[in-house]
Amino acid sequence: DAIAMFRTVLAEGRSLIRQRNQIEARSIELLSGLTDYRLLTSIPGVSCTMPKGALYLFPRIDTAMYGIESDEQFVLDFLRAERVLLVHGTGFNLVTPDHFRIVTLPPEDTLIDALGRLERFLGRRRGAR
């Protein structure tokens, strides 16, 4: 019967739309992690290994480029200037002060704002050298 066939096609169409929406939501979730990574690594003198499921990024910073002798002082200066908290790499038993940690749990727009603040802060710091 034509009505039964129409209902079946309609139900399958709704199922496909739900699946597409789930895939789209997952793609956005994955791309937000890539966005954070790309923004961070676009900053001169900052490099980072692509995270593999971690809830944080652990970038390396060119300490000579930015005149960093203490990563602890660096994160304190950044906190005071931009109101964004990072964790210094020596807090994770690294010997050299050339890493810091960023947690990636906040919403994407918050992370984009924080990384923009980091880029501006580092630009000012580099310009002052």
C-alpha positions in Angstrom: 0.0 0.0 0.0 1.3 3.5 -1.0 0.7 5.1 2.5 2.7 2.4 4.3 5.5 2.7 1.8 5.5 6.5 2.2 5.6 6.1 6.0 8.6 3.8 5.7 10.5 6.2 3.4 9.7 9.0 5.8 10.9 7.1 8.8 14.1 6.2 6.9 14.6 9.8 5.9 14.2 11.0 9.5 16.8 8.3 10.6 19.2 9.5 8.0 18.8 13.2 9.1 19.5 12.1 12.8 22.6 10.3 11.7 23.8 13.3 9.6 23.2 15.6 12.6 25.2 13.2 14.9 28.1 13.1 12.4 28.0 16.9 12.0 28.1 17.4 15.8 31.0 15.0 16.1 32.9 16.8 13.2 32.4 20.1 15.0 33.7 18.6 18.2 36.8 17.2 16.4 37.4 20.4 14.5 37.3 22.5 17.6 40.4 20.6 18.8 42.1 21.2 15.5 41.2 24.9 15.6 42.9 25.3 19.0 46.0 23.4 17.8 46.2 25.4 14.5 45.8 28.8 16.3 48.4 27.9 18.8 51.0 26.6 16.3 50.4 29.7 14.1 52.0 31.9 16.8 55.7 32.5 15.9 58.0 30.5 18.1 55.3 28.2 19.4 55.2 24.5 18.4 53.0 21.7 19.7 52.5 18.0 19.1 49.0 17.2 17.8 46.9 15.9 20.8 45.6 12.4 20.5 42.6 12.4 22.7 44.2 14.5 25.5 42.2 17.2 27.2 45.1 19.6 27.0 47.9 21.0 24.8 51.5 21.1 25.9 53.2 23.5 23.6 56.9 24.4 23.4 57.8 28.1 23.2 61.0 29.6 21.9 62.4 31.1 25.1 65.1 33.1 23.3 62.6 34.7 21.0 60.4 35.9 23.9 63.1 36.4 26.6 61.8 33.8 28.9 64.1 32.7 31.6 61.4 31.3 34.0 58.3 29.6 32.7 56.7 30.2 36.1 57.2 34.0 35.7 56.0 33.8 32.1 52.7 32.3 33.1 52.3 34.8 36.0 53.0 37.7 33.7 50.5 36.3 31.2 47.9 35.8 33.9 48.3 39.4 35.2 48.3 40.9 31.7 45.5 38.9 30.1 43.6 37.1 32.9 44.2 33.7 31.4 45.7 30.9 33.4 48.3 28.6 31.9 50.4 26.0 33.8 54.2 26.2 33.5 56.0 23.2 32.1 58.5 22.9 34.9 55.4 22.1 37.1 55.4 18.8 35.3 59.1 18.1 36.1 60.5 19.4 32.9 64.1 20.7 33.3 63.9 23.5 30.7 61.4 26.4 31.0 60.2 26.1 27.4 56.8 24.4 27.8 53.4 25.3 29.2 50.0 23.6 29.4 46.6 24.7 28.1 43.5 22.8 29.1 41.1 22.4 26.2 37.9 21.7 28.1 36.4 25.3 27.9 34.1 26.1 25.0 35.7 26.7 21.6 35.0 30.5 21.6 36.6 30.8 25.1 39.7 28.9 23.8 39.9 31.0 20.7 39.8 34.2 22.8 42.5 32.9 25.2 44.8 31.9 22.3 44.2 35.4 20.7 45.2 36.9 24.1 48.3 34.7 24.1 49.3 35.8 20.6 48.9 39.5 21.5 50.8 39.1 24.7 53.7 37.3 23.0 53.6 39.9 20.2 54.0 42.7 22.7 56.7 40.7 24.5 58.6 40.1 21.3 58.2 43.7 20.2 59.7 44.9 23.5 62.9 43.0 22.8 
